[in-house]
Amino acid sequence: MQPIGLTLKNIRVNPYTQKASGEIMLVHHCLACGRISCNRVAGDDNAYAIICLLKESRPVDELAAIKLEELNIGLLTPDNEDLVARALLGNQYQSFLGE
């Protein structure tokens, strides 16, 4: 299984800020059979590695893109870094990332 990106589960929109939030999920692609699966991010997962995966995410191949669409899985983009960092590290995430 190769991690190909991140997605959100149980998406909620804050009516005051109009920002989406939800549970961060890792999206994996099986290199042997092509199966796509999502796994919940655990509290002991490396938040920095997860943020790096988001920053370094590349477009998936055509077959994986079709499967993602069939499963109604939208991958997060590097533009969603703030949302992911807040979900993993809290509102004061800049102090954790040295920003």
C-alpha positions as CSV (number, residue, x, y, z in Angstrom):
1,M,0.0,0.0,0.0
2,Q,1.3,3.4,-1.0
3,P,-0.1,6.6,0.6
4,I,-1.4,8.9,-2.2
5,G,-2.9,11.7,-0.2
6,L,-5.4,12.8,2.5
7,T,-9.1,13.3,2.5
8,L,-11.8,14.4,5.0
9,K,-14.5,12.2,6.6
10,N,-17.6,13.5,8.2
11,I,-17.2,17.0,6.7
12,R,-18.8,19.8,8.7
13,V,-19.0,23.4,7.6
14,N,-18.8,26.1,10.4
15,P,-21.8,28.4,9.7
16,Y,-19.9,31.4,11.1
17,T,-16.6,31.0,9.2
18,Q,-17.8,28.9,6.3
19,K,-14.7,26.7,6.7
20,A,-14.9,23.0,6.3
21,S,-13.5,20.5,8.9
22,G,-13.7,16.8,9.5
23,E,-11.7,13.8,10.4
24,I,-8.4,13.5,8.5
25,M,-8.0,10.2,6.6
26,L,-5.0,8.8,4.8
27,V,-5.7,7.5,1.4
28,H,-3.7,4.4,0.2
29,H,-3.4,2.8,-3.2
30,C,-2.5,-0.9,-3.3
31,L,0.3,-1.3,-5.9
32,A,-0.5,-5.0,-6.4
33,C,-4.3,-5.0,-7.0
34,G,-5.1,-1.2,-7.4
35,R,-7.5,-1.1,-4.4
36,I,-8.0,2.3,-2.8
37,S,-8.6,2.4,1.0
38,C,-8.8,5.1,3.6
39,N,-7.5,4.9,7.2
40,R,-8.2,7.2,10.0
41,V,-5.2,9.2,11.3
42,A,-4.4,8.0,14.8
43,G,-3.2,10.2,17.7
44,D,0.2,8.6,17.7
45,D,0.8,9.1,13.9
46,N,3.6,11.5,13.0
47,A,1.8,14.7,12.2
48,Y,4.9,16.2,10.5
49,A,5.0,13.2,8.1
50,I,1.3,13.6,7.3
51,I,1.7,17.3,6.6
52,C,4.7,16.4,4.3
53,L,2.6,13.9,2.5
54,L,0.1,16.6,1.8
55,K,2.8,19.1,0.7
56,E,4.4,16.5,-1.6
57,S,1.2,15.1,-3.1
58,R,1.3,14.6,-6.8
59,P,-1.5,14.0,-9.3
60,V,-2.5,10.3,-9.3
61,D,-2.6,8.2,-12.4
62,E,-5.7,8.0,-14.5
63,L,-6.9,4.6,-13.1
64,A,-6.5,5.7,-9.5
65,A,-8.3,9.0,-10.4
66,I,-11.3,7.0,-11.8
67,K,-11.4,4.8,-8.7
68,L,-11.3,7.8,-6.4
69,E,-14.2,9.4,-8.3
70,E,-16.2,6.1,-8.1
71,L,-15.6,6.0,-4.3
72,N,-16.5,9.7,-4.0
73,I,-13.1,10.5,-2.4
74,G,-11.7,13.9,-3.0
75,L,-8.0,14.3,-2.2
76,L,-6.9,17.4,-0.3
77,T,-4.4,19.6,-1.9
78,P,-1.4,21.6,-0.5
79,D,-3.8,24.5,-0.4
80,N,-5.5,22.7,2.5
81,E,-2.3,22.7,4.7
82,D,-3.8,25.1,7.2
83,L,-6.9,22.9,7.7
84,V,-4.8,19.7,8.1
85,A,-2.3,21.3,10.5
86,R,-5.1,22.7,12.7
87,A,-6.8,19.2,12.7
88,L,-3.6,17.5,13.7
89,L,-1.9,20.0,16.0
90,G,-4.6,22.4,17.1
91,N,-5.0,26.1,16.5
92,Q,-1.5,27.0,17.7
93,Y,0.1,24.7,15.1
94,Q,2.6,27.4,14.0
95,S,4.6,26.9,17.2
96,F,4.9,23.2,16.5
97,L,6.1,23.8,12.9
98,G,8.5,26.5,13.8
99,E,6.7,29.2,11.9
